[in-house]
C-alpha cells in the first residue's frame, strides 16, 4: 500500500480549515503518500474563498446546495485513488497525528476497516459534552447488539478503510447518519473492524459544533434501517 486518501468534508470552517490542513500536511500517516480531497458543502462564511486558492494543491469539489456530511463524503469517495481512505473533519476536534495507530491496523493486516476510538484512552482528551458522551455510548451499545460487534466508539469521525473493501458499498445517507450506515454496511460485509485509541478535543455548540439531539434520533433510525435493508 502506497497512498492514503484523506477525505475532508467542509462546511463553514473558515476559522479552522487552514490550521487543520497544516496539521494534515505535517502528520506522517505511516509514511504513505497523501492525497487530500476536500468537498465544500456550500459554505457561506468565506470558506469557499480559501478552497478556491487551494485547487492547484489539492482535489477540491463543491456542492451547489448544502446537503450534509454524508453527501459530502459520498462525493469525496468518488474521487479516491488511494489504497486506504480515511475521514478527517475540517474542525480541530481530532488530531491527524492519531491516524498512525489507526492506519497501522490495516497496514499490518489486522483489519479491513479501522476506527479511532475516543473512549479507549481518555488521557489528553478534552471532556466530551455530557449529552454527546451518553448519546455516543448508547448508539455504540445499540450497534454492538444489532450487529454482534465489540466497538467502543461507533460515532467517531476517524474511520479508515481499505479502498478495495468498500468500493462497492453505496452510501445513501446525506447527513450525520452516514456514521451508522457505513458501520452497518461494513459489519454486514464481515469486515475485520478494529479500533485504536485517539485523543479528542470536543467543541461546544457555541464553538461551532453542528451535531444536535435530532441527529442522534436519525442515527438510531439508521442503525435499525440498515440492519435489515441494504
C-alpha angles and dihedrals in degrees: 000000000000110000138046122201112213110204115202119183109200131199122160097332100139092136097053110022099089093044090049093050090051089054091049091050092050095046115091101217088207091305095294121146109261128231111185117201118187124189117192110208095206099291116197102190101076096275089120091061090057091050093050088061091052099053093101091054105039140023103265123186130180138211116212091210131029109263107161141257095293092053091048091052091047088057091046094050089056089065099045118130099162129103089233126035120204132183122229124179116223094235126078100252092107129049114227089212088070091067090080093077092043096049092044089067088063097040091051091053094246097117145024090202127023130192129199107229120211091196105052091079121009093185109125094008124124113239110272116234102270096233091052092045094056093040091052092048091048092050091047092051089048090051092051092050095047097044105026091244132146102217125149098193119025095163096056118130092218105088124150125192138187098242092221090054096056102031092102096046112107116211115213102171118097101190138036090310083085087090097061092038097055090042092051093048098048091047092049087050088057095246119182093239119185135169135224125193119259135176124247133201101192120207126218122229088257089058092053107276109158105191115100136181088268089064088055090057091049089051092054091050091047093052091053093043096050093043089068104025139042 
